[in-house]
Amino acid sequence: MDVNGERSRAHRRIRAGDRIGVTAPGGRRELVVRGLAERSIPRRDARALYEDVTPPPSAEQVEVRRIDRMLAPRRDEGRPDKRERRERRRQKGWEGPK
């Protein structure tokens, strides 16, 4: 994360008008601070305190992201859910029947 083009640190004070660059798994976002809150507020209210000035992705970037999503493994494949884990424990004799 950087603030006004400089690397940020935990103690860095943010002011209205600062430009913040955030790198996330989905790509880089540029935000401009419009205001600050005195305390924690709901997300929908916080959206009024900044402006997203990230340029829209190009057609090539959109296509690459679409292909990456298609080829990425699904989160739930190969990993048992709670019910399946309980059943496996019962089969191994680690848990009594319910």
Phi and psi restraints in degrees (range 20) as a CNS / XPLOR table:
assign (resid 1 and name C) (resid 2 and name N)
       (resid 2 and name CA) (resid 2 and name C) 1.0 -132.7 20.0 2
assign (resid 2 and name N) (resid 2 and name CA)
       (resid 2 and name C) (resid 3 and name N) 1.0 152.8 20.0 2
assign (resid 2 and name C) (resid 3 and name N)
       (resid 3 and name CA) (resid 3 and name C) 1.0 -121.9 20.0 2
assign (resid 3 and name N) (resid 3 and name CA)
       (resid 3 and name C) (resid 4 and name N) 1.0 121.5 20.0 2
assign (resid 3 and name C) (resid 4 and name N)
       (resid 4 and name CA) (resid 4 and name C) 1.0 52.6 20.0 2
assign (resid 4 and name N) (resid 4 and name CA)
       (resid 4 and name C) (resid 5 and name N) 1.0 39.2 20.0 2
assign (resid 4 and name C) (resid 5 and name N)
       (resid 5 and name CA) (resid 5 and name C) 1.0 83.0 20.0 2
assign (resid 5 and name N) (resid 5 and name CA)
       (resid 5 and name C) (resid 6 and name N) 1.0 -2.8 20.0 2
assign (resid 5 and name C) (resid 6 and name N)
       (resid 6 and name CA) (resid 6 and name C) 1.0 -111.2 20.0 2
assign (resid 6 and name N) (resid 6 and name CA)
       (resid 6 and name C) (resid 7 and name N) 1.0 147.4 20.0 2
assign (resid 6 and name C) (resid 7 and name N)
       (resid 7 and name CA) (resid 7 and name C) 1.0 -62.4 20.0 2
assign (resid 7 and name N) (resid 7 and name CA)
       (resid 7 and name C) (resid 8 and name N) 1.0 135.1 20.0 2
assign (resid 7 and name C) (resid 8 and name N)
       (resid 8 and name CA) (resid 8 and name C) 1.0 -94.0 20.0 2
assign (resid 8 and name N) (resid 8 and name CA)
       (resid 8 and name C) (resid 9 and name N) 1.0 160.7 20.0 2
assign (resid 8 and name C) (resid 9 and name N)
       (resid 9 and name CA) (resid 9 and name C) 1.0 -132.2 20.0 2
assign (resid 9 and name N) (resid 9 and name CA)
       (resid 9 and name C) (resid 10 and name N) 1.0 170.1 20.0 2
assign (resid 9 and name C) (resid 10 and name N)
       (resid 10 and name CA) (resid 10 and name C) 1.0 -61.2 20.0 2
assign (resid 10 and name N) (resid 10 and name CA)
       (resid 10 and name C) (resid 11 and name N) 1.0 -33.8 20.0 2
assign (resid 10 and name C) (resid 11 and name N)
       (resid 11 and name CA) (resid 11 and name C) 1.0 -87.4 20.0 2
assign (resid 11 and name N) (resid 11 and name CA)
       (resid 11 and name C) (resid 12 and name N) 1.0 -0.2 20.0 2
assign (resid 11 and name C) (resid 12 and name N)
       (resid 12 and name CA) (resid 12 and name C) 1.0 -64.9 20.0 2
assign (resid 12 and name N) (resid 12 and name CA)
       (resid 12 and name C) (resid 13 and name N) 1.0 127.5 20.0 2
assign (resid 12 and name C) (resid 13 and name N)
       (resid 13 and name CA) (resid 13 and name C) 1.0 -83.6 20.0 2
assign (resid 13 and name N) (resid 13 and name CA)
       (resid 13 and name C) (resid 14 and name N) 1.0 136.6 20.0 2
assign (resid 13 and name C) (resid 14 and name N)
       (resid 14 and name CA) (resid 14 and name C) 1.0 -104.3 20.0 2
assign (resid 14 and name N) (resid 14 and name CA)
       (resid 14 and name C) (resid 15 and name N) 1.0 138.5 20.0 2
assign (resid 14 and name C) (resid 15 and name N)
       (resid 15 and name CA) (resid 15 and name C) 1.0 -126.7 20.0 2
assign (resid 15 and name N) (resid 15 and name CA)
       (resid 15 and name C) (resid 16 and name N) 1.0 160.4 20.0 2
assign (resid 15 and name C) (resid 16 and name N)
       (resid 16 and name CA) (resid 16 and name C) 1.0 -60.3 20.0 2
assign (resid 16 and name N) (resid 16 and name CA)
       (resid 16 and name C) (resid 17 and name N) 1.0 135.5 20.0 2
assign (resid 16 and name C) (resid 17 and name N)
       (resid 17 and name CA) (resid 17 and name C) 1.0 98.8 20.0 2
assign (resid 17 and name N) (resid 17 and name CA)
       (resid 17 and name C) (resid 18 and name N) 1.0 -13.9 20.0 2
assign (resid 17 and name C) (resid 18 and name N)
       (resid 18 and name CA) (resid 18 and name C) 1.0 -67.2 20.0 2
assign (resid 18 and name N) (resid 18 and name CA)
       (resid 18 and name C) (resid 19 and name N) 1.0 145.4 20.0 2
assign (resid 18 and name C) (resid 19 and name N)
       (resid 19 and name CA) (resid 19 and name C) 1.0 -105.6 20.0 2
assign (resid 19 and name N) (resid 19 and name CA)
       (resid 19 and name C) (resid 20 and name N) 1.0 123.3 20.0 2
assign (resid 19 and name C) (resid 20 and name N)
       (resid 20 and name CA) (resid 20 and name C) 1.0 -113.6 20.0 2
assign (resid 20 and name N) (resid 20 and name CA)
       (resid 20 and name C) (resid 21 and name N) 1.0 131.5 20.0 2
assign (resid 20 and name C) (resid 21 and name N)
       (resid 21 and name CA) (resid 21 and name C) 1.0 -107.9 20.0 2
assign (resid 21 and name N) (resid 21 and name CA)
       (resid 21 and name C) (resid 22 and name N) 1.0 124.7 20.0 2
assign (resid 21 and name C) (resid 22 and name N)
       (resid 22 and name CA) (resid 22 and name C) 1.0 -123.1 20.0 2
assign (resid 22 and name N) (resid 22 and name CA)
       (resid 22 and name C) (resid 23 and name N) 1.0 129.2 20.0 2
assign (resid 22 and name C) (resid 23 and name N)
       (resid 23 and name CA) (resid 23 and name C) 1.0 -103.0 20.0 2
assign (resid 23 and name N) (resid 23 and name CA)
       (resid 23 and name C) (resid 24 and name N) 1.0 122.8 20.0 2
assign (resid 23 and name C) (resid 24 and name N)
       (resid 24 and name CA) (resid 24 and name C) 1.0 -128.6 20.0 2
assign (resid 24 and name N) (resid 24 and name CA)
       (resid 24 and name C) (resid 25 and name N) 1.0 170.1 20.0 2
assign (resid 24 and name C) (resid 25 and name N)
       (resid 25 and name CA) (resid 25 and name C) 1.0 -55.8 20.0 2
assign (resid 25 and name N) (resid 25 and name CA)
       (resid 25 and name C) (resid 26 and name N) 1.0 -30.6 20.0 2
assign (resid 25 and name C) (resid 26 and name N)
       (resid 26 and name CA) (resid 26 and name C) 1.0 -81.1 20.0 2
assign (resid 26 and name N) (resid 26 and name CA)
       (resid 26 and name C) (resid 27 and name N) 1.0 -6.5 20.0 2
assign (resid 26 and name C) (resid 27 and name N)
       (resid 27 and name CA) (resid 27 and name C) 1.0 129.5 20.0 2
assign (resid 27 and name N) (resid 27 and name CA)
       (resid 27 and name C) (resid 28 and name N) 1.0 -170.6 20.0 2
assign (resid 27 and name C) (resid 28 and name N)
       (resid 28 and name CA) (resid 28 and name C) 1.0 -96.3 20.0 2
assign (resid 28 and name N) (resid 28 and name CA)
       (resid 28 and name C) (resid 29 and name N) 1.0 137.8 20.0 2
assign (resid 28 and name C) (resid 29 and name N)
       (resid 29 and name CA) (resid 29 and name C) 1.0 -121.3 20.0 2
assign (resid 29 and name N) (resid 29 and name CA)
       (resid 29 and name C) (resid 30 and name N) 1.0 144.5 20.0 2
assign (resid 29 and name C) (resid 30 and name N)
       (resid 30 and name CA) (resid 30 and name C) 1.0 -115.5 20.0 2
assign (resid 30 and name N) (resid 30 and name CA)
       (resid 30 and name C) (resid 31 and name N) 1.0 127.3 20.0 2
assign (resid 30 and name C) (resid 31 and name N)
       (resid 31 and name CA) (resid 31 and name C) 1.0 -126.6 20.0 2
assign (resid 31 and name N) (resid 31 and name CA)
       (resid 31 and name C) (resid 32 and name N) 1.0 146.2 20.0 2
assign (resid 31 and name C) (resid 32 and name N)
       (resid 32 and name CA) (resid 32 and name C) 1.0 -115.3 20.0 2
assign (resid 32 and name N) (resid 32 and name CA)
       (resid 32 and name C) (resid 33 and name N) 1.0 126.5 20.0 2
assign (resid 32 and name C) (resid 33 and name N)
       (resid 33 and name CA) (resid 33 and name C) 1.0 -75.8 20.0 2
assign (resid 33 and name N) (resid 33 and name CA)
       (resid 33 and name C) (resid 34 and name N) 1.0 126.1 20.0 2
assign (resid 33 and name C) (resid 34 and name N)
       (resid 34 and name CA) (resid 34 and name C) 1.0 -103.5 20.0 2
assign (resid 34 and name N) (resid 34 and name CA)
       (resid 34 and name C) (resid 35 and name N) 1.0 -22.5 20.0 2
assign (resid 34 and name C) (resid 35 and name N)
       (resid 35 and name CA) (resid 35 and name C) 1.0 -169.9 20.0 2
assign (resid 35 and name N) (resid 35 and name CA)
       (resid 35 and name C) (resid 36 and name N) 1.0 169.1 20.0 2
assign (resid 35 and name C) (resid 36 and name N)
       (resid 36 and name CA) (resid 36 and name C) 1.0 -124.9 20.0 2
assign (resid 36 and name N) (resid 36 and name CA)
       (resid 36 and name C) (resid 37 and name N) 1.0 152.7 20.0 2
assign (resid 36 and name C) (resid 37 and name N)
       (resid 37 and name CA) (resid 37 and name C) 1.0 -107.5 20.0 2
assign (resid 37 and name N) (resid 37 and name CA)
       (resid 37 and name C) (resid 38 and name N) 1.0 146.4 20.0 2
assign (resid 37 and name C) (resid 38 and name N)
       (resid 38 and name CA) (resid 38 and name C) 1.0 -72.7 20.0 2
assign (resid 38 and name N) (resid 38 and name CA)
       (resid 38 and name C) (resid 39 and name N) 1.0 -30.4 20.0 2
assign (resid 38 and name C) (resid 39 and name N)
       (resid 39 and name CA) (resid 39 and name C) 1.0 -143.9 20.0 2
assign (resid 39 and name N) (resid 39 and name CA)
       (resid 39 and name C) (resid 40 and name N) 1.0 179.7 20.0 2
assign (resid 39 and name C) (resid 40 and name N)
       (resid 40 and name CA) (resid 40 and name C) 1.0 -65.4 20.0 2
assign (resid 40 and name N) (resid 40 and name CA)
       (resid 40 and name C) (resid 41 and name N) 1.0 135.6 20.0 2
assign (resid 40 and name C) (resid 41 and name N)
       (resid 41 and name CA) (resid 41 and name C) 1.0 -131.5 20.0 2
assign (resid 41 and name N) (resid 41 and name CA)
       (resid 41 and name C) (resid 42 and name N) 1.0 162.8 20.0 2
assign (resid 41 and name C) (resid 42 and name N)
       (resid 42 and name CA) (resid 42 and name C) 1.0 -62.3 20.0 2
assign (resid 42 and name N) (resid 42 and name CA)
       (resid 42 and name C) (resid 43 and name N) 1.0 154.0 20.0 2
assign (resid 42 and name C) (resid 43 and name N)
       (resid 43 and name CA) (resid 43 and name C) 1.0 -57.0 20.0 2
assign (resid 43 and name N) (resid 43 and name CA)
       (resid 43 and name C) (resid 44 and name N) 1.0 -42.2 20.0 2
assign (resid 43 and name C) (resid 44 and name N)
       (resid 44 and name CA) (resid 44 and name C) 1.0 -64.0 20.0 2
assign (resid 44 and name N) (resid 44 and name CA)
       (resid 44 and name C) (resid 45 and name N) 1.0 -32.5 20.0 2
assign (resid 44 and name C) (resid 45 and name N)
       (resid 45 and name CA) (resid 45 and name C) 1.0 -76.4 20.0 2
assign (resid 45 and name N) (resid 45 and name CA)
       (resid 45 and name C) (resid 46 and name N) 1.0 -33.0 20.0 2
assign (resid 45 and name C) (resid 46 and name N)
       (resid 46 and name CA) (resid 46 and name C) 1.0 -67.4 20.0 2
assign (resid 46 and name N) (resid 46 and name CA)
       (resid 46 and name C) (resid 47 and name N) 1.0 -28.8 20.0 2
assign (resid 46 and name C) (resid 47 and name N)
       (resid 47 and name CA) (resid 47 and name C) 1.0 -61.8 20.0 2
assign (resid 47 and name N) (resid 47 and name CA)
       (resid 47 and name C) (resid 48 and name N) 1.0 -23.9 20.0 2
assign (resid 47 and name C) (resid 48 and name N)
       (resid 48 and name CA) (resid 48 and name C) 1.0 -76.7 20.0 2
assign (resid 48 and name N) (resid 48 and name CA)
       (resid 48 and name C) (resid 49 and name N) 1.0 -11.1 20.0 2
assign (resid 48 and name C) (resid 49 and name N)
       (resid 49 and name CA) (resid 49 and name C) 1.0 -94.3 20.0 2
assign (resid 49 and name N) (resid 49 and name CA)
       (resid 49 and name C) (resid 50 and name N) 1.0 -1.6 20.0 2
assign (resid 49 and name C) (resid 50 and name N)
       (resid 50 and name CA) (resid 50 and name C) 1.0 -144.6 20.0 2
assign (resid 50 and name N) (resid 50 and name CA)
       (resid 50 and name C) (resid 51 and name N) 1.0 161.3 20.0 2
assign (resid 50 and name C) (resid 51 and name N)
       (resid 51 and name CA) (resid 51 and name C) 1.0 -123.1 20.0 2
assign (resid 51 and name N) (resid 51 and name CA)
       (resid 51 and name C) (resid 52 and name N) 1.0 128.6 20.0 2
assign (resid 51 and name C) (resid 52 and name N)
       (resid 52 and name CA) (resid 52 and name C) 1.0 -85.7 20.0 2
assign (resid 52 and name N) (resid 52 and name CA)
       (resid 52 and name C) (resid 53 and name N) 1.0 112.9 20.0 2
assign (resid 52 and name C) (resid 53 and name N)
       (resid 53 and name CA) (resid 53 and name C) 1.0 -109.6 20.0 2
assign (resid 53 and name N) (resid 53 and name CA)
       (resid 53 and name C) (resid 54 and name N) 1.0 21.3 20.0 2
assign (resid 53 and name C) (resid 54 and name N)
       (resid 54 and name CA) (resid 54 and name C) 1.0 -65.6 20.0 2
assign (resid 54 and name N) (resid 54 and name CA)
       (resid 54 and name C) (resid 55 and name N) 1.0 128.9 20.0 2
assign (resid 54 and name C) (resid 55 and name N)
       (resid 55 and name CA) (resid 55 and name C) 1.0 -67.1 20.0 2
assign (resid 55 and name N) (resid 55 and name CA)
       (resid 55 and name C) (resid 56 and name N) 1.0 146.3 20.0 2
assign (resid 55 and name C) (resid 56 and name N)
       (resid 56 and name CA) (resid 56 and name C) 1.0 -63.9 20.0 2
assign (resid 56 and name N) (resid 56 and name CA)
       (resid 56 and name C) (resid 57 and name N) 1.0 148.3 20.0 2
assign (resid 56 and name C) (resid 57 and name N)
       (resid 57 and name CA) (resid 57 and name C) 1.0 -68.9 20.0 2
assign (resid 57 and name N) (resid 57 and name CA)
       (resid 57 and name C) (resid 58 and name N) 1.0 151.1 20.0 2
assign (resid 57 and name C) (resid 58 and name N)
       (resid 58 and name CA) (resid 58 and name C) 1.0 -73.1 20.0 2
assign (resid 58 and name N) (resid 58 and name CA)
       (resid 58 and name C) (resid 59 and name N) 1.0 167.7 20.0 2
assign (resid 58 and name C) (resid 59 and name N)
       (resid 59 and name CA) (resid 59 and name C) 1.0 -61.5 20.0 2
assign (resid 59 and name N) (resid 59 and name CA)
       (resid 59 and name C) (resid 60 and name N) 1.0 -36.2 20.0 2
assign (resid 59 and name C) (resid 60 and name N)
       (resid 60 and name CA) (resid 60 and name C) 1.0 -65.6 20.0 2
assign (resid 60 and name N) (resid 60 and name CA)
       (resid 60 and name C) (resid 61 and name N) 1.0 -41.9 20.0 2
assign (resid 60 and name C) (resid 61 and name N)
       (resid 61 and name CA) (resid 61 and name C) 1.0 -64.4 20.0 2
assign (resid 61 and name N) (resid 61 and name CA)
       (resid 61 and name C) (resid 62 and name N) 1.0 -40.2 20.0 2
assign (resid 61 and name C) (resid 62 and name N)
       (resid 62 and name CA) (resid 62 and name C) 1.0 -62.2 20.0 2
assign (resid 62 and name N) (resid 62 and name CA)
       (resid 62 and name C) (resid 63 and name N) 1.0 -42.7 20.0 2
assign (resid 62 and name C) (resid 63 and name N)
       (resid 63 and name CA) (resid 63 and name C) 1.0 -66.8 20.0 2
assign (resid 63 and name N) (resid 63 and name CA)
       (resid 63 and name C) (resid 64 and name N) 1.0 -41.3 20.0 2
assign (resid 63 and name C) (resid 64 and name N)
       (resid 64 and name CA) (resid 64 and name C) 1.0 -62.5 20.0 2
assign (resid 64 and name N) (resid 64 and name CA)
       (resid 64 and name C) (resid 65 and name N) 1.0 -43.1 20.0 2
assign (resid 64 and name C) (resid 65 and name N)
       (resid 65 and name CA) (resid 65 and name C) 1.0 -62.9 20.0 2
assign (resid 65 and name N) (resid 65 and name CA)
       (resid 65 and name C) (resid 66 and name N) 1.0 -39.7 20.0 2
assign (resid 65 and name C) (resid 66 and name N)
       (resid 66 and name CA) (resid 66 and name C) 1.0 -63.5 20.0 2
assign (resid 66 and name N) (resid 66 and name CA)
       (resid 66 and name C) (resid 67 and name N) 1.0 -44.3 20.0 2
assign (resid 66 and name C) (resid 67 and name N)
       (resid 67 and name CA) (resid 67 and name C) 1.0 -65.8 20.0 2
assign (resid 67 and name N) (resid 67 and name CA)
       (resid 67 and name C) (resid 68 and name N) 1.0 -41.3 20.0 2
assign (resid 67 and name C) (resid 68 and name N)
       (resid 68 and name CA) (resid 68 and name C) 1.0 -60.0 20.0 2
assign (resid 68 and name N) (resid 68 and name CA)
       (resid 68 and name C) (resid 69 and name N) 1.0 -41.5 20.0 2
assign (resid 68 and name C) (resid 69 and name N)
       (resid 69 and name CA) (resid 69 and name C) 1.0 -65.4 20.0 2
assign (resid 69 and name N) (resid 69 and name CA)
       (resid 69 and name C) (resid 70 and name N) 1.0 -37.8 20.0 2
assign (resid 69 and name C) (resid 70 and name N)
       (resid 70 and name CA) (resid 70 and name C) 1.0 -67.4 20.0 2
assign (resid 70 and name N) (resid 70 and name CA)
       (resid 70 and name C) (resid 71 and name N) 1.0 -36.9 20.0 2
assign (resid 70 and name C) (resid 71 and name N)
       (resid 71 and name CA) (resid 71 and name C) 1.0 -88.4 20.0 2
assign (resid 71 and name N) (resid 71 and name CA)
       (resid 71 and name C) (resid 72 and name N) 1.0 -14.7 20.0 2
assign (resid 71 and name C) (resid 72 and name N)
       (resid 72 and name CA) (resid 72 and name C) 1.0 -70.0 20.0 2
assign (resid 72 and name N) (resid 72 and name CA)
       (resid 72 and name C) (resid 73 and name N) 1.0 143.1 20.0 2
assign (resid 72 and name C) (resid 73 and name N)
       (resid 73 and name CA) (resid 73 and name C) 1.0 -68.4 20.0 2
assign (resid 73 and name N) (resid 73 and name CA)
       (resid 73 and name C) (resid 74 and name N) 1.0 147.6 20.0 2
assign (resid 73 and name C) (resid 74 and name N)
       (resid 74 and name CA) (resid 74 and name C) 1.0 -72.2 20.0 2
assign (resid 74 and name N) (resid 74 and name CA)
       (resid 74 and name C) (resid 75 and name N) 1.0 147.7 20.0 2
assign (resid 74 and name C) (resid 75 and name N)
       (resid 75 and name CA) (resid 75 and name C) 1.0 -64.9 20.0 2
assign (resid 75 and name N) (resid 75 and name CA)
       (resid 75 and name C) (resid 76 and name N) 1.0 -38.6 20.0 2
assign (resid 75 and name C) (resid 76 and name N)
       (resid 76 and name CA) (resid 76 and name C) 1.0 -87.5 20.0 2
assign (resid 76 and name N) (resid 76 and name CA)
       (resid 76 and name C) (resid 77 and name N) 1.0 -4.3 20.0 2
assign (resid 76 and name C) (resid 77 and name N)
       (resid 77 and name CA) (resid 77 and name C) 1.0 -76.7 20.0 2
assign (resid 77 and name N) (resid 77 and name CA)
       (resid 77 and name C) (resid 78 and name N) 1.0 132.8 20.0 2
assign (resid 77 and name C) (resid 78 and name N)
       (resid 78 and name CA) (resid 78 and name C) 1.0 80.9 20.0 2
assign (resid 78 and name N) (resid 78 and name CA)
       (resid 78 and name C) (resid 79 and name N) 1.0 -1.5 20.0 2
assign (resid 78 and name C) (resid 79 and name N)
       (resid 79 and name CA) (resid 79 and name C) 1.0 -120.4 20.0 2
assign (resid 79 and name N) (resid 79 and name CA)
       (resid 79 and name C) (resid 80 and name N) 1.0 121.3 20.0 2
assign (resid 79 and name C) (resid 80 and name N)
       (resid 80 and name CA) (resid 80 and name C) 1.0 -71.4 20.0 2
assign (resid 80 and name N) (resid 80 and name CA)
       (resid 80 and name C) (resid 81 and name N) 1.0 146.5 20.0 2
assign (resid 80 and name C) (resid 81 and name N)
       (resid 81 and name CA) (resid 81 and name C) 1.0 -86.0 20.0 2
assign (resid 81 and name N) (resid 81 and name CA)
       (resid 81 and name C) (resid 82 and name N) 1.0 -177.5 20.0 2
assign (resid 81 and name C) (resid 82 and name N)
       (resid 82 and name CA) (resid 82 and name C) 1.0 -58.7 20.0 2
assign (resid 82 and name N) (resid 82 and name CA)
       (resid 82 and name C) (resid 83 and name N) 1.0 -44.5 20.0 2
assign (resid 82 and name C) (resid 83 and name N)
       (resid 83 and name CA) (resid 83 and name C) 1.0 -64.0 20.0 2
assign (resid 83 and name N) (resid 83 and name CA)
       (resid 83 and name C) (resid 84 and name N) 1.0 -43.1 20.0 2
assign (resid 83 and name C) (resid 84 and name N)
       (resid 84 and name CA) (resid 84 and name C) 1.0 -66.4 20.0 2
assign (resid 84 and name N) (resid 84 and name CA)
       (resid 84 and name C) (resid 85 and name N) 1.0 -37.2 20.0 2
assign (resid 84 and name C) (resid 85 and name N)
       (resid 85 and name CA) (resid 85 and name C) 1.0 -63.7 20.0 2
assign (resid 85 and name N) (resid 85 and name CA)
       (resid 85 and name C) (resid 86 and name N) 1.0 -43.3 20.0 2
assign (resid 85 and name C) (resid 86 and name N)
       (resid 86 and name CA) (resid 86 and name C) 1.0 -61.7 20.0 2
assign (resid 86 and name N) (resid 86 and name CA)
       (resid 86 and name C) (resid 87 and name N) 1.0 -42.0 20.0 2
assign (resid 86 and name C) (resid 87 and name N)
       (resid 87 and name CA) (resid 87 and name C) 1.0 -63.5 20.0 2
assign (resid 87 and name N) (resid 87 and name CA)
       (resid 87 and name C) (resid 88 and name N) 1.0 -41.8 20.0 2
assign (resid 87 and name C) (resid 88 and name N)
       (resid 88 and name CA) (resid 88 and name C) 1.0 -63.4 20.0 2
assign (resid 88 and name N) (resid 88 and name CA)
       (resid 88 and name C) (resid 89 and name N) 1.0 -39.7 20.0 2
assign (resid 88 and name C) (resid 89 and name N)
       (resid 89 and name CA) (resid 89 and name C) 1.0 -63.5 20.0 2
assign (resid 89 and name N) (resid 89 and name CA)
       (resid 89 and name C) (resid 90 and name N) 1.0 -42.3 20.0 2
assign (resid 89 and name C) (resid 90 and name N)
       (resid 90 and name CA) (resid 90 and name C) 1.0 -61.3 20.0 2
assign (resid 90 and name N) (resid 90 and name CA)
       (resid 90 and name C) (resid 91 and name N) 1.0 -43.5 20.0 2
assign (resid 90 and name C) (resid 91 and name N)
       (resid 91 and name CA) (resid 91 and name C) 1.0 -62.9 20.0 2
assign (resid 91 and name N) (resid 91 and name CA)
       (resid 91 and name C) (resid 92 and name N) 1.0 -32.8 20.0 2
assign (resid 91 and name C) (resid 92 and name N)
       (resid 92 and name CA) (resid 92 and name C) 1.0 -84.6 20.0 2
assign (resid 92 and name N) (resid 92 and name CA)
       (resid 92 and name C) (resid 93 and name N) 1.0 -7.4 20.0 2
assign (resid 92 and name C) (resid 93 and name N)
       (resid 93 and name CA) (resid 93 and name C) 1.0 83.1 20.0 2
assign (resid 93 and name N) (resid 93 and name CA)
       (resid 93 and name C) (resid 94 and name N) 1.0 17.2 20.0 2
assign (resid 93 and name C) (resid 94 and name N)
       (resid 94 and name CA) (resid 94 and name C) 1.0 -84.7 20.0 2
assign (resid 94 and name N) (resid 94 and name CA)
       (resid 94 and name C) (resid 95 and name N) 1.0 -20.2 20.0 2
assign (resid 94 and name C) (resid 95 and name N)
       (resid 95 and name CA) (resid 95 and name C) 1.0 -133.0 20.0 2
assign (resid 95 and name N) (resid 95 and name CA)
       (resid 95 and name C) (resid 96 and name N) 1.0 146.6 20.0 2
assign (resid 95 and name C) (resid 96 and name N)
       (resid 96 and name CA) (resid 96 and name C) 1.0 -76.3 20.0 2
assign (resid 96 and name N) (resid 96 and name CA)
       (resid 96 and name C) (resid 97 and name N) 1.0 160.6 20.0 2
assign (resid 96 and name C) (resid 97 and name N)
       (resid 97 and name CA) (resid 97 and name C) 1.0 -67.4 20.0 2
assign (resid 97 and name N) (resid 97 and name CA)
       (resid 97 and name C) (resid 98 and name N) 1.0 148.7 20.0 2
